[in-house]
Amino acid sequence: MMIIIVLLSIACIVLLYYNYRLINEVETMKYNLIRANKAVSKAVEQGYKVY
């Protein structure tokens, strides 16, 4: 009985760890996309100013 409980708790910790890493990666991707968007809009604005 004890072994099952230990295995379950280990599985939960592993899942939480992977979820945390996944969430971090998604947040980083979002952040990079937002930065890229800002850079593109700035370039577009400057382009309009030039023309």
C-alpha positions as CSV (number, residue, x, y, z in Angstrom):
1,M,0.0,0.0,0.0
2,M,2.8,2.4,0.9
3,I,4.6,1.8,-2.3
4,I,1.5,2.8,-4.4
5,I,1.2,6.1,-2.5
6,V,4.9,6.9,-3.0
7,L,4.7,6.2,-6.7
8,L,1.5,8.3,-7.0
9,S,3.2,11.3,-5.3
10,I,6.3,10.9,-7.5
11,A,4.1,10.9,-10.6
12,C,2.3,14.0,-9.4
13,I,5.6,15.8,-8.7
14,V,6.9,14.9,-12.2
15,L,3.6,16.0,-13.9
16,L,3.7,19.3,-12.0
17,Y,7.3,19.9,-13.0
18,Y,6.6,19.2,-16.6
19,N,3.5,21.4,-16.6
20,Y,5.6,24.2,-15.0
21,R,8.3,23.9,-17.7
22,L,5.6,23.9,-20.4
23,I,3.9,27.0,-19.0
24,N,7.3,28.7,-18.9
25,E,8.0,27.9,-22.5
26,V,4.6,29.1,-23.6
27,E,5.1,32.4,-21.6
28,T,8.5,32.9,-23.2
29,M,7.0,32.3,-26.7
30,K,4.2,34.8,-26.0
31,Y,6.7,37.3,-24.8
32,N,8.9,36.9,-27.9
33,L,5.8,37.2,-30.2
34,I,4.8,40.4,-28.5
35,R,8.3,41.8,-28.8
36,A,8.4,40.8,-32.5
37,N,5.0,42.5,-33.1
38,K,6.2,45.7,-31.4
39,A,9.3,45.7,-33.6
40,V,7.3,45.1,-36.8
41,S,4.8,47.9,-35.9
42,K,7.7,50.3,-35.1
43,A,9.4,49.5,-38.5
44,V,6.1,50.0,-40.3
45,E,5.6,53.4,-38.5
46,Q,9.2,54.5,-39.5
47,G,8.6,53.3,-43.0
48,Y,5.5,55.4,-43.3
49,K,7.4,58.4,-41.9
50,V,10.1,57.9,-44.5
51,Y,7.6,57.8,-47.5
